[in-house]
Amino acid sequence: MEAHPFSVHFPVALLLVAGVSYGVSLFRDTAFFRRAGLYLHLLGVSGLVLAILTGRAAQAAARSQHPPEDLIRQHELSGYVVLWLAAMLLVWVWLRPKATRREFMAITLILAAVLGLLIWDASLGGTLVYRYGIGVDAPPALPVP
């Protein structure tokens, strides 16, 4: 169950830096920033797949803690939406290496919206951990004197 909290941070960071790289490529017309953004985007989508796989394992392990099912479903669904949107955007970038400036601006703005959804999804995950204690081991009982 501990793999999920560790794996979720990588796609957030990688996709954020990919968005920054795409944004920089709008102002500095070099192939380096577009290519760097593409590779970071690819790694970020791969990290999303890993985060979802570890999340499914964590969900199965957390059943004994009786998590709020509606919150779990929201967290799971938004994770899948983020994955599919980021993957479709990655395909767009991959298929259009010579995209126009206008197209690349659209790509950057869509990725920013996907990151917003990803941050909201992370907030749901944080609520599960910090409000409901899902995935947190109870501290050992203190001896009574």
Secondary structure, 3 states (H helix, E strand, C coil): CCHHHHHCHHHHHHHHHHHHHHHHHHHCCCHHHHHHHHHHHHHHHHHHHHHHHHHHHHHHHHHHHCCCHHHHHHHHHHHHHHHHHHHHHHHHHHHCCCCCHHHHHHHHHHHHHHHHHHHHHHHHHHHHHHCCCCCCCCCCCCCCC
